[in-house]
């Protein structure tokens, strides 16, 4: 399998994206996303792509999909945790207010 300089850079970017996603390093994910988008834009400007570049782009697409799926999962989990937090906070406030009112009734 013949590689081109661009396909090698795309494959390296895909591997870095996979690694950053695996450890949930969102800053590294954002950097790889920017770098890969810039590289894909340069590649899009050329009319004649090599087979290795098509294969590398498929790899990048797969990694992007996996990363986006994990981000969506993390977002749902965070939203659920925030909902629970707010529900618990509301319950604590209601309990505290009820406690304050009950203490005032004893006076």
C-alpha angles and dihedrals in degrees: 000000000000119000128202124208089255095048090049090052091047091050091048091049091049090051092049091048090051092050094047091048092049092057093036093239095163095182091055090045090054092048093050090046091054092045094048093047091052091049092047090051090054090048092049089058091064119081099205116060125185122231089247090058092053090050091047091050090052088054091049091049091051092050091047091052092049091048093048091049091053092047090052090049092049090047092053091047092049091048090051091049092049091049090052091046092051092045091051092045091052090050091050092049091049091048092049092049091048090049091051092050092048092051091051090053090058093059 
